[in-house]
Amino acid sequence: MTEKNNGVSPAPAGSEYIVVKAKENGVQVIGLTRGHDTRFHHTEKLDKGEVLIAQFTDHTSAMKIRGKAEIWSKHGQLESES
């Protein structure tokens, strides 16, 4: 039996996740591309109390977080400032 993935590429082995919890309305989480030219490729806007679980992939090499938020990763926890 084969598993369907609806056209979504599987995560690369060892991909990392981060968790972002908004501490105010309007927190932005911006995904940046991998490769020769780094570009924005995805943006999410979170309201106070919302949580986003994001994954680093073959296309996402970095994330930029604007606004006041708590961030958790395998490296620990930190808070961003407004």
N, C-alpha and C positions, 0 to 999 in steps of 0.2 A: 504494500500500500504506500502510495506517495503522498506527501503533504503538499497542499497548495499554499502559495504565499501571496496570491493576488498581485503579482508583479513587483513585490517588494523584495529587494535583495536582503539576504540574511546578514546579520551583524557579523563583522569580522571577529575572528577568535580573539578573546582577551579584550573586547571593547569595554570601555568604562562608561558608567552612568554617573550623573549628578542629580541631586534633588534640589529644587529651588522653591522656597516658600516666601511669598510676597508679604512684607510687613506694612505695605501701603498700597493704595490703588495706583495702577499705571506702571508697575514694574515691567521692564522689557527684557526678554531673553533673546539674544540674537546669535544665530548660528553662522559661523564663518567657514568658508570652503578650504579645502586642502589643495595644495598644488603651487605652481609658479606664482600665480596672482591670487592673493587672498581676497575674497569677496563675501559680502553678506548673501546668504541664500535662504534664510528663514527667520522670521520674527514672531514671537508670541508676546502678548500683553497679558499680565496677570493682575487681578485685583486682590486687595488685602485678604489674606487667609488662603488664597488659592495656591496649589502645589503643582509643580511641573516636574516630571521625571524625564530627563533628556539623556541621550546616548551619543557618544562619540562614534563616528562611523567612517567608512571609506571616503565620504564626502565632507564630513564635519571634523575639523581639526581643532577648533577653538569655539568658545562661547563668551559673549560679552553680556554682562548683566548691568542694566541701568536701573537705579532706584534702590530703595531699602529692602533687603531680602536676606534670608538665611540660606546658606548653601552648604550641602553635605556632599562629600565624595569619599572615596576610599582613603583619601589623604587627610581627612578630618572635617571639621565644621568651621565656617567663618561667616561673617556678616558683611554685606556691602552697605555703603552709606548712600544717602540721597545725593 
